[in-house]
C-alpha cells in the first residue's frame, strides 16, 4: 500500500503521521518542538521516525513527506522568519528533510495544510470558498477561493494573524504592534486573563476555559474580549474574501461556546450589511492536529497524481 508522511510542525509540538490516500491515519507520533534547538536536530528526528516506521511496516511504500509549518512557503520549501519557532531566519527545511530521508518533500504553511485537510476530509468538504483559522500558539489562517488555496505571488498570502487589529497595541512575536495574533490565540488569552485578574502567571488557555465554566469572572471576561477581537478580525476578512463558512480549529477552539458566542456576536455587529446572517462560524470536527497531518500528506498524493 502506498502512503505518505504528513508532519505538522507547530510552535509547541510536532506531530508526524502516516496517511493512506483514503485519509486514514495509520501511525502518529508527537514530540515537543522546542526540544530541537537547531533545525538539523528536528530533521534528524523526522528521518529517524520514518526509518523506524519503515522497519516495522515494510508492506507500506512511503511516497514522500508533506510538511505544514509556520511561515512555510510552498514555492520555495523554506520557513521564513517564523515568530513562533525558536529557529531564526530562513530555513530551507524541505531540502534538509529531502536529503535526510531520500524522499520527495513538499512544505507549506501549517494553516494552509490544515485547510486542505479540512477541505478533503472534514467539515469543509464541498466548499469552494472558506476561511480556516487555527488558534494555537499563534493564529494561522488558510484562505480558499473558488476551490483553490490562495498563496499569492510569493507564497505568503493569507496572514490574518498579522493584520493590525489595534494600532500601537501589544507586541506580537513577529516584532510588530497590535497584530490579531497578539489578541486572538491560546497564548494571547493568557495575557488577556492576566490583564483582567493580575495573577496566576502559570495558567494556560485550557485552565482559563475551565475557570470560566466554573464562574470565574476574569476568565469569562478574557473569553468575552478575545471573542470580540476575533469577531472584528473575521468581519474584516469577509469584506475581502466573502466566504461560505469560517472554520475554527486548534487548542483555543476547544473552549467551544465560551469563544464562539462572543465571536459570533462581534462578527455580526462588525459585518457590512450585505454579509450579515449568512456566513456560519463553525468548529472543525477533526481531532487533535489531524487536519494539518492529512493536508500535508495530501500534498504528496497530489504531486504523485493520486
C-alpha positions as CSV (number, residue, x, y, z in Angstrom):
1,X,0.0,0.0,0.0
2,X,1.2,3.5,-0.9
3,X,1.3,6.0,2.0
4,X,2.6,9.5,2.7
5,X,4.0,11.1,5.7
6,X,2.3,14.3,7.0
7,X,4.1,16.5,9.5
8,X,2.5,19.3,11.5
9,X,5.4,21.4,12.8
10,X,3.9,23.7,15.4
11,X,5.3,26.2,17.8
12,X,4.6,23.9,20.7
13,X,4.5,20.4,19.3
14,X,5.4,18.5,16.2
15,X,3.1,15.7,15.1
16,X,4.2,13.2,12.4
17,X,1.6,10.9,10.9
18,X,1.5,8.2,8.1
19,X,-1.6,8.5,5.9
20,X,-3.1,6.5,3.1
21,X,-4.9,8.0,0.1
22,X,-8.3,7.5,1.8
23,X,-7.3,9.8,4.6
24,X,-6.8,7.1,7.3
25,X,-4.0,8.0,9.7
26,X,-2.2,4.7,10.2
27,X,0.5,6.0,12.6
28,X,1.0,9.1,14.7
29,X,3.8,10.4,16.9
30,X,4.1,13.6,18.9
31,X,7.2,15.4,20.2
32,X,7.9,18.8,21.8
33,X,9.2,21.2,19.1
34,X,11.2,23.3,21.5
35,X,13.5,20.4,22.4
36,X,15.1,20.8,19.0
37,X,17.4,23.8,19.4
38,X,18.5,23.6,15.7
39,X,16.6,22.7,12.6
40,X,19.1,19.8,11.9
41,X,18.1,18.2,15.2
42,X,14.4,18.3,14.2
43,X,15.2,16.9,10.7
44,X,17.1,14.0,12.3
45,X,14.1,13.2,14.5
46,X,11.8,13.1,11.4
47,X,14.2,10.9,9.4
48,X,14.7,8.6,12.4
49,X,11.0,8.3,13.0
50,X,10.3,7.5,9.3
51,X,13.1,4.9,9.2
52,X,11.7,3.2,12.3
53,X,8.3,3.1,10.8
54,X,9.7,1.6,7.6
55,X,11.4,-1.2,9.5
56,X,8.2,-2.1,11.3
57,X,5.9,-1.7,8.3
58,X,7.8,-3.0,5.2
59,X,4.5,-3.6,3.3
60,X,3.9,0.2,3.1
61,X,5.6,2.3,0.4
62,X,6.2,5.8,1.6
63,X,5.8,8.2,-1.4
64,X,7.0,11.3,0.2
65,X,6.8,13.8,3.1
66,X,4.5,16.7,3.3
67,X,5.2,19.4,6.0
68,X,2.9,22.1,7.4
69,X,5.0,24.7,9.2
70,X,4.6,28.3,10.4
71,X,5.6,30.7,7.7
72,X,6.2,27.7,5.4
73,X,6.4,28.7,1.7
74,X,5.1,26.2,-0.8
75,X,7.0,27.9,-3.6
76,X,10.5,27.8,-2.0
77,X,10.2,25.0,0.5
78,X,11.6,27.4,3.2
79,X,10.4,28.5,6.6
80,X,10.9,32.3,6.7
81,X,11.3,34.1,10.0
82,X,8.6,32.2,11.8
83,X,7.9,34.1,15.0
84,X,6.6,31.1,17.0
85,X,9.6,28.9,16.3
86,X,12.9,29.2,18.2
87,X,14.8,28.8,14.9
88,X,15.8,32.2,13.5
89,X,16.0,33.4,9.9
90,X,15.2,31.5,6.8
91,X,15.4,27.7,7.0
92,X,15.4,25.5,3.8
93,X,13.6,22.8,5.6
94,X,12.2,20.9,2.6
95,X,15.6,20.4,1.1
96,X,17.0,19.4,4.5
97,X,14.3,16.7,5.0
98,X,14.7,15.5,1.4
99,X,18.4,14.9,1.9
100,X,17.9,13.2,5.3
101,X,15.1,10.9,4.1
102,X,15.9,10.5,0.4
103,X,12.1,11.1,-0.2
104,X,10.2,13.8,-2.2
105,X,9.2,16.6,0.2
106,X,6.6,19.4,-0.1
107,X,6.4,22.1,2.5
108,X,3.6,24.7,3.0
109,X,2.2,27.0,5.7
110,X,0.7,24.9,8.6
111,X,-2.7,26.6,8.4
112,X,-2.8,26.0,4.6
113,X,-2.1,22.3,5.2
114,X,-4.8,22.1,7.8
115,X,-7.3,23.9,5.5
116,X,-6.5,21.4,2.7
117,X,-7.1,18.5,5.1
118,X,-10.4,20.0,6.2
119,X,-11.4,20.5,2.6
120,X,-10.8,16.9,1.7
121,X,-11.7,15.0,4.9
122,X,-13.5,17.4,7.2
123,X,-16.4,19.9,7.5
124,X,-15.1,21.9,4.5
125,X,-15.9,19.1,2.1
126,X,-17.8,20.5,-0.9
127,X,-17.0,24.1,0.0
128,X,-15.4,26.3,-2.7
129,X,-14.9,29.5,-0.6
130,X,-14.0,29.3,3.1
131,X,-11.7,30.8,5.7
132,X,-9.8,28.5,8.0
133,X,-8.4,29.8,11.3
134,X,-6.1,27.9,13.6
135,X,-6.0,29.1,17.2
136,X,-2.9,27.7,18.8
137,X,0.4,29.1,19.9
138,X,-0.3,31.8,17.3
139,X,-3.2,32.5,14.9
140,X,-2.8,30.8,11.5
141,X,-5.1,31.0,8.5
142,X,-5.8,29.4,5.2
143,X,-7.9,31.1,2.5
144,X,-9.7,29.1,-0.1
145,X,-11.4,30.9,-3.0
146,X,-13.1,29.2,-6.0
147,X,-11.9,25.8,-4.7
148,X,-8.2,26.8,-4.7
149,X,-5.8,27.7,-1.9
150,X,-4.7,31.3,-2.1
151,X,-0.9,31.6,-2.0
152,X,-0.3,34.9,-3.6
153,X,2.6,35.8,-5.9
154,X,5.3,34.9,-3.3
155,X,3.6,32.1,-1.3
156,X,2.8,34.2,1.8
157,X,-0.8,35.2,1.2
158,X,-3.5,34.9,3.9
159,X,-1.6,36.0,7.1
160,X,-4.7,37.0,9.0
161,X,-2.8,36.7,12.3
162,X,-0.6,39.6,11.3
163,X,-3.2,42.0,10.2
164,X,-3.2,45.0,12.5
165,X,-6.1,44.8,15.0
166,X,-5.2,47.5,17.5
167,X,-2.6,50.1,16.2
168,X,0.2,50.5,18.7
169,X,-1.1,47.6,20.8
170,X,0.5,44.5,22.2
171,X,3.9,43.4,21.0
172,X,3.5,40.5,18.6
173,X,6.0,37.7,18.3
174,X,6.7,38.9,14.8
175,X,8.0,42.2,16.2
176,X,5.1,44.4,15.2
177,X,2.5,46.0,17.4
178,X,-1.2,45.2,17.6
179,X,-1.4,42.1,15.4
180,X,-4.5,39.9,15.6
181,X,-2.4,37.1,16.8
182,X,-1.3,39.1,19.8
183,X,-5.0,39.2,21.0
184,X,-6.6,36.0,19.5
185,X,-4.6,32.8,20.2
186,X,-4.1,30.4,23.0
187,X,-1.0,32.4,24.0
188,X,-2.8,35.7,23.8
189,X,-5.7,34.8,26.0
190,X,-3.3,34.1,28.9
191,X,-2.2,37.7,28.6
192,X,-5.7,38.9,28.4
193,X,-6.6,37.0,31.6
194,X,-3.6,38.4,33.4
195,X,-4.6,41.9,32.4
196,X,-8.1,41.2,33.9
197,X,-7.0,39.3,37.0
198,X,-3.4,40.3,37.6
199,X,-2.3,36.9,38.9
200,X,-1.8,33.2,38.2
201,X,1.0,33.6,35.7
202,X,1.4,29.9,35.1
203,X,-2.0,29.3,33.7
204,X,-2.8,28.3,30.1
205,X,-5.9,28.6,27.8
206,X,-7.3,25.2,29.0
207,X,-7.2,26.3,32.6
208,X,-8.8,29.6,31.7
209,X,-11.6,27.9,30.0
210,X,-12.1,25.6,33.0
211,X,-12.3,28.5,35.3
212,X,-14.7,30.4,33.0
213,X,-17.1,27.5,33.1
214,X,-16.7,27.4,36.9
215,X,-17.8,31.1,37.0
216,X,-14.5,32.9,37.4
217,X,-15.3,36.5,36.3
218,X,-11.9,37.3,35.0
219,X,-11.8,34.1,32.9
220,X,-15.2,34.8,31.5
221,X,-14.1,38.4,30.6
222,X,-11.0,37.1,28.9
223,X,-13.1,35.0,26.6
224,X,-15.5,37.8,26.0
225,X,-12.8,40.2,25.0
226,X,-11.0,37.6,22.9
227,X,-14.2,36.8,21.0
228,X,-14.9,40.5,20.5
229,X,-11.5,40.9,18.9
230,X,-11.7,37.8,16.8
231,X,-15.1,38.6,15.5
232,X,-13.9,42.0,14.4
233,X,-10.9,40.5,12.6
234,X,-13.1,37.9,10.8
235,X,-15.5,40.5,9.7
236,X,-12.7,42.4,8.1
237,X,-11.6,39.3,6.3
238,X,-15.1,38.7,5.0
239,X,-15.1,42.1,3.2
240,X,-12.2,40.7,1.1
241,X,-13.0,37.1,0.5
242,X,-16.8,36.6,1.1
243,X,-16.5,33.0,2.3
244,X,-19.3,30.5,2.6
245,X,-18.2,29.5,6.0
246,X,-15.5,30.3,8.6
247,X,-13.9,27.2,10.3
248,X,-12.1,27.5,13.7
249,X,-9.5,24.9,14.7
250,X,-6.9,24.4,17.4
251,X,-6.4,24.5,21.1
252,X,-8.3,27.7,21.8
253,X,-11.2,26.4,19.8
254,X,-11.6,23.6,22.3
255,X,-13.3,26.2,24.6
256,X,-16.4,25.9,22.4
257,X,-19.2,28.3,23.1
258,X,-17.1,30.3,25.6
259,X,-15.3,31.6,22.5
260,X,-17.9,31.1,19.8
261,X,-20.7,33.1,21.3
262,X,-18.8,36.4,21.8
263,X,-17.1,35.9,18.4
264,X,-20.3,35.5,16.5
265,X,-21.9,38.5,18.3
266,X,-18.9,40.7,17.4
267,X,-18.7,39.3,13.9
268,X,-22.3,40.1,13.0
269,X,-22.1,43.6,14.5
270,X,-18.9,44.4,12.5
271,X,-20.1,42.9,9.2
272,X,-21.2,45.0,6.3
273,X,-25.0,44.6,6.0
274,X,-24.7,42.6,2.7
275,X,-22.9,39.8,4.6
276,X,-24.9,39.6,7.8
277,X,-26.6,36.4,8.9
278,X,-25.4,34.3,6.1
279,X,-21.8,33.2,7.0
280,X,-21.7,30.5,9.7
281,X,-18.7,30.3,12.0
282,X,-18.2,26.6,12.9
283,X,-15.6,24.4,14.6
284,X,-13.5,21.7,12.8
285,X,-14.6,18.2,13.8
286,X,-11.2,16.7,13.1
287,X,-9.4,15.5,16.2
288,X,-6.1,16.9,17.6
289,X,-3.9,18.1,14.7
290,X,-5.3,15.6,12.2
291,X,-6.3,18.3,9.7
292,X,-2.7,19.5,9.3
293,X,-1.3,16.0,9.1
294,X,-3.9,15.0,6.5
295,X,-3.4,18.1,4.4
296,X,0.4,17.9,4.5
297,X,0.3,14.2,3.4
298,X,-2.3,15.0,0.7
299,X,0.3,17.4,-0.9
300,X,2.3,14.3,-1.7
301,X,-0.6,12.4,-3.2
302,X,-1.5,15.4,-5.3
303,X,2.1,15.7,-6.5
304,X,2.1,12.0,-7.4
305,X,-1.3,12.2,-9.1
306,X,-3.1,10.0,-6.5
